[in-house]
């Protein structure tokens, strides 16, 4: 149950961390606050299949490791922004990878917010290293990246005494 609580608390924290962040454009070209989801982007229905969820942040658990004295959970944060990067002021219309900067800014904003906090809900501690990856291939005009985070969770304490060993 504790990894589930980590994910719920992390998503809540991320929502508050990006609540004042509107430096990424949505498909309409307006600056929007990124939406935060647990696990995956919402599934599309037939009516809204063309709507993009960009900008966004998702958090999903990918690994749980437990030893005698600690539990570590690996959470992948996925990021996405929309930016067409078209320079209409140029003599000829050209595309500039400004979306990569928007993506990196969002990823860095989240990273700094996590490290400023350090511990979420007084029990989930962010451990180093924090690894970020922006793939070379991008689904232009959408820009995506990921960060791999590791969290230390409180150990489960035995409630029944050990009678034999």
N, C-alpha and C positions, 0 to 999 in steps of 0.2 A: 504493500500500500504506500510505502514511503516514496518510491519513484513516481507514483501517480501524483502524490502531493507536490513533489518537486516540479513536475511538469505544469501543474495547475498554478502554482505560485510563480514560476518563471514566466509563464504567459501573462499573468496579471502584472508582474513587474515590467515586462517588455511593453505592454500596452501603456503603462504610465510613463515609461522612458521615452517613447516616441510620440506621446500625446502632444508635445509642444514642438514636434519636428515636422516641418512641412517644406522641406527643400527638395522633394522629389515630385515629379509631375505624374499625373494620372493620364489616361488615354485622351481625355478631353483637353489636355494641355494646361489644366489648372493645377496648382500645387495642392497636394493632398497629404494628410497625415497617413502614414503607412498602417494598414490593417495587420493585426497580429492574430495568428491561428495556431492551434495545437495540431500536431501531426501533419496535416496536408492542407492545401488550399481547398475551399469548399467545392464539392462536385457541382457541375453545371446541369441545369434543367434545359429543356429545349428552348424555352423562352429567353434565357439569358446566356446562351452558349457563346455569343460573340463578345460579351462583356469581359473585360480583363479585371483582375484583382490587383493590379499593380498600382502603387507600390505596396509591398507586403513583407512580413517577416513570419516565418513558421518555425516552430520548435518541435522536435520529435526525438524520443529516446531511441537510441540504436544499440546500446550495450549496457549491461548491468554486471558488475563484478563485485563479488563479496568475499572477504577473507574473514579470519577470526575476529579481527578488531576494527574493521571498517568496511564501508560499502561505497563503491564509486559508480557513478552513472555517467555515460557519455551521451550528450545531447547535441544533435546537429541543428544549427540555426540556418535556415535558408532565407535569402533576401532576393527581392526582385523590384526593379524600377522600370518605368517606361520613359524613354527619351528618344525622339526621332532624330535629333542632332542635325536637322536640316538648317543650313545657313542661307536664309532667304536674301540677305544683304549682299552676298557675293555676286560677282558678275555671272557666274553660272552656279546653279544650285549644287551644293556639295554636302556630303554628310561628314560630320565630325563626331568622334566618339565621346561626346560630353556625358552620355549615359554612364560610362565607366566611372567618371568622377562622381556622379550622383550616387551610384551604387557604393563606391568606396566610402563616400561621406556617411551614408546610412549605416554601413557596416562598422565604421569607426565610431559613430555616435553610440551604437549599441554596445560595442566593446568597452568604451570608456565608461558608460553608465554602469555596466556590470562590475567593472573593477572599482569604481567609486563606491559601490554598494558592498561588494565583497561577499557578504553573507545575506542570503534571502531568507526571510521569515525566521531568523535566528537559528537556523538549523542546516541550511544548504550552502556549503562553502565552495566557491569557484576556485579551481586549482589551475595552475599553469602546467603545460603550455596551452595557450589559446591559439588555435591554428585557423587561418582564414585562407580561402581559395577562390579565385575568380577564374573560371575556365577561359581558355583562349577563344574557343568558338562560342558565339553569343547569338541568341535568337532575335536579332535586330528587328524592331526597335525596342525589344525587351532586353534587359540586362540582369543577369543573375549571378549570385555568388553564395558561398557557404562558409560557415565557421564551425569548427569542432570544439566543443567545450566539455570539460570534465568537472564533475561535481562530487564532493565528498559529503556523504550523508551520515547522520548519526547511526551508531551501531544498534542492532536489536539486542536488547538485554534479556538474558534468560530469566524466566519467572519461576521456573521449577528447579529446585536444587538437584544437582547431579548426585545420584545415589551410588553409582559405580563408575569406574573409569577403565 
